[in-house]
Amino acid sequence: MSPRRAPVLACSVLGAAVVALDGTVLTVAQPALQRDLHADVGQVQWTSTAYLVAVASLLVFAGRLGDRYGHRRVFAVGALGFAAASTGIALAPGIGTVIVLRVLQGVCGALLQPATLGMLRTAYPPDRLGTPIAVRTAAIGLAAAAGPLVGGALVSAYGWRSVFLLGVPPTLAIGLIALATRERPNEANPSREPSPKRQTAATGLSALDPAGALLLAVTLGLLVHGLVEAARPGGAPTGLLAVAGAVLTGVVLARHERRAARPLLPPELLRSVPVVAGLAVLLAASAALSGSLFVATYFLQDVQGLDPLDCALRVLPLAVLIVLGAPLCPTLQRRFGPRRTATAGAALLTLGVLLLARLDTTAGAAAVGVSAALLGAGFVTLMVTATSVVVHRAPEAHAGVAGGLQQTAMNIGPALGVATATLLLALVPDGGFVPSRGVALPALVLIAALALPAALALPRGADRRRTRPEPPTPRAGRRPCVRS
């Protein structure tokens, strides 16, 4: 690995891992936070909802900022801001301050996440993106798996505030590394035209499409809020109203983007079948996985009476397969191509959800472990393959927007899966938590199966068109030499 790429990979991996760790450790700390700050359940719920809404609504615009002004600069601002917001939350005197700072943390997380992929796209040749993306995925899986254990230990020993201090040193370090690392000339602003040299402030602002960014932020914010609200007891009417609002603003956004001179969502990106198929794969896979784990957790703890640690051990094969399987995915892609690799991953994921749906009250550790292993193997294969296709097929000038869309799919998918599971569990009050007697997991099987047709739309083999060197341009005033 070249010295220039080493800090890029380190920043990308650590940045993605810290965000994943922050999301999992908070769930463990919320009960202690509620008691210490004398908050009600609704206020504590907003410590998660406010963050999710802020992140999901700004991911694509943050990617556009990276394309415009340099991914490392945007990454550095996001990482340092994330560290500052985390420190503020750890010192917060009340629940209101925590919620406000979680919004700020979400904004910084939105700046940070697309840049982790944008930096990789600009630092690595397209045919070598598979390995760094696989390392990044393995780090996310390891952080997500370790989060509940690390969070539980910290809360027990030092209180809930220590959970937020956990991410301060790494985000501070990678933010400073990103600031100290020099960018390539075309990486600092790859989307800007070299001429004319002078641009007015209005031109620079219009290039960011602020109206489109606002409409997209409102659309995604309403959608995520609606899905999260629908998953709460009694929140279905409010959630459906928010989703309806998201549909309305989405229609307005589509009309605006068709008329904009430089739209926030580049048409060449949205017209790319591999990019759209990859996003559909990620959306279906993340929804099926999150919804299935939601149902499985209630089944293991409320029906079978396991404590949280035993429950985590039952589904541990999922995390193990994600961590161990990620490095193998680039090899599978090179040998079989993205289409076959993703199709196999979709089949494994669907089979894993199907086996979970057949569990009854007597299900043992082996049955749950096999299902979890299939979920992990299928999900990691889909995530690495689809992410590689999305980042690879996106033009380098739009790498940040592509990364923002990838992260948006990975944020909306879990909210969609959990909301679907929650609504369907309520349909069978007595047996809903028993997979074989409910309707939630069969519906999630269908969602997982949607990844199959999307996987079939991915490229058959590796695309090497961008890896060929372009012929040298003849110097001005000289006739090109033609050999017979």
NORCOR-V253823 format. One record per residue. N is the residue number from 0. RES is the residue in one letter. SS is DSSP state (h for helix, s for strand, l for the rest). PSI is psi in whole degrees, 0 to 359 (none if undefined). Layout:
# NORCOR-V253823
N:RES:SS:PSI
N:RES:SS:PSI
This chain:
# NORCOR-V253823
0:M:l:133
1:S:l:153
2:P:h:333
3:R:h:329
4:R:h:336
5:A:h:309
6:P:h:330
7:V:h:313
8:L:h:319
9:A:h:316
10:C:h:317
11:S:h:313
12:V:h:311
13:L:h:321
14:G:h:313
15:A:h:322
16:A:h:321
17:V:h:318
18:V:h:319
19:A:h:320
20:L:h:320
21:D:h:322
22:G:h:326
23:T:h:325
24:V:h:333
25:L:h:323
26:T:h:327
27:V:h:328
28:A:h:346
29:Q:h:318
30:P:h:317
31:A:h:322
32:L:h:318
33:Q:h:316
34:R:h:317
35:D:h:323
36:L:h:6
37:H:l:48
38:A:l:161
39:D:l:174
40:V:h:321
41:G:h:319
42:Q:h:318
43:V:h:323
44:Q:h:325
45:W:h:342
46:T:h:333
47:S:h:315
48:T:h:317
49:A:h:320
50:Y:h:313
51:L:h:317
52:V:h:316
53:A:h:316
54:V:h:306
55:A:h:325
56:S:h:340
57:L:h:0
58:L:h:313
59:V:h:317
60:F:h:322
61:A:h:321
62:G:h:321
63:R:h:321
64:L:h:320
65:G:h:319
66:D:h:327
67:R:h:317
68:Y:h:2
69:G:l:126
70:H:h:325
71:R:h:324
72:R:h:312
73:V:h:320
74:F:h:315
75:A:h:316
76:V:h:316
77:G:h:316
78:A:h:314
79:L:h:322
80:G:h:322
81:F:h:318
82:A:h:318
83:A:h:317
84:A:h:320
85:S:h:318
86:T:h:318
87:G:h:320
88:I:h:320
89:A:h:337
90:L:l:5
91:A:l:137
92:P:l:341
93:G:l:171
94:I:h:328
95:G:h:317
96:T:h:321
97:V:h:316
98:I:h:315
99:V:h:316
100:L:h:333
101:R:h:326
102:V:h:314
103:L:h:320
104:Q:h:323
105:G:h:319
106:V:h:315
107:C:h:323
108:G:h:325
109:A:h:324
110:L:h:324
111:L:h:317
112:Q:h:309
113:P:h:328
114:A:h:334
115:T:h:328
116:L:h:322
117:G:h:320
118:M:h:321
119:L:h:320
120:R:h:323
121:T:h:341
122:A:h:333
123:Y:l:145
124:P:l:151
125:P:h:324
126:D:h:357
127:R:h:14
128:L:h:337
129:G:h:315
130:T:h:310
131:P:h:324
132:I:h:323
133:A:h:318
134:V:h:318
135:R:h:316
136:T:h:317
137:A:h:321
138:A:h:321
139:I:h:315
140:G:h:318
141:L:h:318
142:A:h:318
143:A:h:323
144:A:h:322
145:A:h:342
146:G:h:306
147:P:h:322
148:L:h:312
149:V:h:316
150:G:h:318
151:G:h:318
152:A:h:318
153:L:h:316
154:V:h:320
155:S:h:323
156:A:h:321
157:Y:h:355
158:G:l:171
159:W:l:333
160:R:h:331
161:S:h:335
162:V:h:320
163:F:h:334
164:L:h:343
165:L:l:320
166:G:l:358
167:V:h:308
168:P:h:313
169:P:h:320
170:T:h:324
171:L:h:318
172:A:h:312
173:I:h:331
174:G:h:317
175:L:h:323
176:I:h:316
177:A:h:322
178:L:h:325
179:A:h:345
180:T:l:129
181:R:l:141
182:E:l:154
183:R:l:154
184:P:h:319
185:N:h:354
186:E:h:332
187:A:h:327
188:N:l:69
189:P:l:338
190:S:l:353
191:R:l:138
192:E:l:142
193:P:l:340
194:S:l:149
195:P:l:158
196:K:l:327
197:R:l:132
198:Q:l:140
199:T:l:162
200:A:h:324
201:A:h:321
202:T:h:317
203:G:h:321
204:L:h:318
205:S:h:333
206:A:h:337
207:L:l:351
208:D:l:66
209:P:h:325
210:A:h:317
211:G:h:321
212:A:h:319
213:L:h:315
214:L:h:319
215:L:h:320
216:A:h:317
217:V:h:317
218:T:h:309
219:L:h:322
220:G:h:315
221:L:h:321
222:L:h:311
223:V:h:317
224:H:h:319
225:G:h:318
226:L:h:318
227:V:h:318
228:E:h:322
229:A:h:335
230:A:l:351
231:R:l:148
232:P:l:124
233:G:l:4
234:G:l:4
235:A:h:313
236:P:h:315
237:T:h:319
238:G:h:316
239:L:h:324
240:L:h:318
241:A:h:319
242:V:h:320
243:A:h:320
244:G:h:322
245:A:h:320
246:V:h:317
247:L:h:310
248:T:h:331
249:G:h:322
250:V:h:316
251:V:h:320
252:L:h:315
253:A:h:318
254:R:h:320
255:H:h:316
256:E:h:329
257:R:h:334
258:R:h:344
259:A:l:141
260:A:l:318
261:R:l:84
262:P:l:152
263:L:l:320
264:L:l:102
265:P:l:131
266:P:h:323
267:E:h:335
268:L:h:316
269:L:h:338
270:R:l:353
271:S:l:114
272:V:h:315
273:P:h:321
274:V:h:312
275:V:h:319
276:A:h:319
277:G:h:319
278:L:h:321
279:A:h:321
280:V:h:313
281:L:h:320
282:L:h:311
283:A:h:317
284:A:h:315
285:S:h:325
286:A:h:314
287:A:h:318
288:L:h:311
289:S:h:317
290:G:h:320
291:S:h:318
292:L:h:325
293:F:h:312
294:V:h:317
295:A:h:323
296:T:h:314
297:Y:h:323
298:F:h:313
299:L:h:324
300:Q:h:316
301:D:h:327
302:V:h:309
303:Q:l:351
304:G:l:24
305:L:l:149
306:D:l:168
307:P:h:323
308:L:h:313
309:D:h:323
310:C:h:316
311:A:h:323
312:L:h:326
313:R:h:322
314:V:l:12
315:L:h:325
316:P:h:332
317:L:h:310
318:A:h:322
319:V:h:317
320:L:h:326
321:I:h:314
322:V:h:315
323:L:h:331
324:G:h:333
325:A:h:315
326:P:h:340
327:L:h:339
328:C:h:319
329:P:h:322
330:T:h:317
331:L:h:320
332:Q:h:318
333:R:h:326
334:R:h:318
335:F:h:347
336:G:h:157
337:P:h:322
338:R:h:308
339:R:h:320
340:T:h:313
341:A:h:324
342:T:h:318
343:A:h:319
344:G:h:319
345:A:h:321
346:A:h:318
347:L:h:317
348:L:h:315
349:T:h:319
350:L:h:321
351:G:h:317
352:V:h:323
353:L:h:318
354:L:h:322
355:L:h:322
356:A:h:344
357:R:l:0
358:L:l:142
359:D:l:189
360:T:l:341
361:T:l:7
362:A:l:134
363:G:l:183
364:A:h:326
365:A:h:315
366:A:h:317
367:V:h:320
368:G:h:319
369:V:h:316
370:S:h:316
371:A:h:321
372:A:h:318
373:L:h:320
374:L:h:314
375:G:h:315
376:A:h:317
377:G:h:317
378:F:h:316
379:V:h:324
380:T:h:316
381:L:h:318
382:M:h:313
383:V:h:314
384:T:h:310
385:A:h:320
386:T:h:319
387:S:h:318
388:V:h:314
389:V:h:312
390:V:h:321
391:H:h:313
392:R:h:346
393:A:l:137
394:P:l:148
395:E:h:328
396:A:h:340
397:H:h:24
398:A:h:323
399:G:h:317
400:V:h:319
401:A:h:317
402:G:h:323
403:G:h:320
404:L:h:321
405:Q:h:314
406:Q:h:327
407:T:h:315
408:A:h:321
409:M:h:345
410:N:h:321
411:I:h:323
412:G:h:306
413:P:h:320
414:A:h:321
415:L:h:316
416:G:h:315
417:V:h:320
418:A:h:318
419:T:h:314
420:A:h:318
421:T:h:313
422:L:h:321
423:L:h:331
424:L:h:327
425:A:l:343
426:L:l:337
427:V:l:81
428:P:l:321
429:D:l:323
430:G:l:13
431:G:l:328
432:F:l:350
433:V:l:113
434:P:h:317
435:S:h:346
436:R:h:359
437:G:l:182
438:V:l:356
439:A:h:308
440:L:h:321
441:P:h:322
442:A:h:323
443:L:h:333
444:V:h:317
445:L:h:322
446:I:h:317
447:A:h:322
448:A:h:338
449:L:h:339
450:A:h:339
451:L:h:305
452:P:h:327
453:A:h:321
454:A:h:325
455:L:h:343
456:A:l:356
457:L:l:163
458:P:l:146
459:R:l:319
460:G:l:180
461:A:l:138
462:D:l:113
463:R:l:14
464:R:h:327
465:R:h:351
466:T:h:349
467:R:l:135
468:P:l:140
469:E:l:147
470:P:l:145
471:P:l:144
472:T:l:129
473:P:l:144
474:R:l:149
475:A:l:138
476:G:l:356
477:R:l:142
478:R:l:138
479:P:l:142
480:C:l:124
481:V:l:120
482:R:l:139
483:S:l:none
